[in-house]
Amino acid sequence: MTTPEVPPPGLNWVTADKAATLWTIRRKYVPQVASAHGVGTKEQKSYGTLGESTFTVYSYAEVQRVVAALESGEVVLDPSWRADTEEGARGARRDALTTCGCLVLMLAVVIAIALLAN
């Protein structure tokens, strides 16, 4: 079992990307794992040139608690959720292909509308 990583001073919350990395899971499953294991969350606001956006951050201490539970075997996740399994890699490829298919379909609809409008 590894020693929990000590957060830099002032780091009390981590992004979903960081939680996914620490848990070795696919990013899309972070909310489900956090919810199932009582990880505290809060909404963080970010301001940019396109306006305000909101994203969820996760309690660093509670993320580390789940890391320890995963390493000890107390918590076992579905292999398709993990980033280090063949099932997880297959799911990630399927998600990427689905996204590409949707983009191609949207482009085809735009072209069809443009052709029909003439």
N, C-alpha and C positions, 0 to 999 in steps of 0.2 A: 504494500500500500504506500502510495506517495504522500509526502507531507503536503497539506493544503497550501496553495500559493498564497502568499501574503500580499494583500492589495497595496498599491502605492498609497501614500497619505491622501486622504480625500476621496478615494475610490470606494464608494459604497454601492454603486449601481453599475451593472454591465448591460451591454446591448444584447440582443438576441443572437447576433453573430458570435459574440464572445462566449455566451452560454452554450451555443451549439458546438463551438470548438472545445470547450472544457468538458462537455458531456459526450463528445464524439458522436453527435447525431446530426441528421439533416436539418437544416435551418427551419423548414416548414413545420417541424414537430416540436419546436421549443415551447410554444404556448401550452400544448397538451401535457408535456412532461412537467412544466412549471406548475400548472394547475393541479395535476395529479399528486404532486409531492409538496404542495403548500409553499411554493416559492413566492415571496412577496413581489409585487409588481407596482409600478406607477407609470403614469403617462408623462412623457417628456416632450416639451415643445421645442421646435427648431424654427428659426426664422431665416429665410433666404430671399433671393431675388424674385422667386415665384410665390412668396407669401409664407404663411405658417403651415408647418406640418407637425403631426403628432406621431410619436412612436413609443412603444413599450420598453421599459428597462426593468431589469431583474435584480433583486437583492443579491449582492456579491456573496455575503456570508451564507445565504440559503442555497445559492448555486453551488458553493463549495460543499455544503452538507450533502447535496445530491451526488456530487462527484465522489465523495467518500462512500456513499451508499452503493453507487454503481461499482466502484472498485472492490468493495467487500462482498459483492454478490447479493446484498440485501435487496437491491432494486435490479430487475432484469427488464430490459426494453425489447419490444418487438424487433427482430433483426432487420425488418424493412425500414425501420426508423433510423437505424444506425448508419453512420457514414463509413464505417470500417468493415462492412459485410458485403457479400455478393448481392444479397437481396436489396440492401440499401443502394448499391451502385445501379442495380437494374431499375429501381424506382426513380432514381435521379435521372437516368437516361430517358425513361418513359415520360417524366415531367417535362424534360427539355423538348422531346419530340412533340408532345401535346401543345406546348407553347408555340413551337415553330408552325405546327399545323394550323393553330388559331390565327397566327399572323398571316399565313398564306391565304387562308379563307377570307380574312378581312380585306386583304389586298385584292383578291378576286372580285369581291363584292363592289369595291370602289371602282375597279376597272369596268365591271359590268354596268354600273350606274352611269359612268362617264360615256360608255359606248351607246347605251340606250337613250341618253339625253341628246345625242346628236342626231 
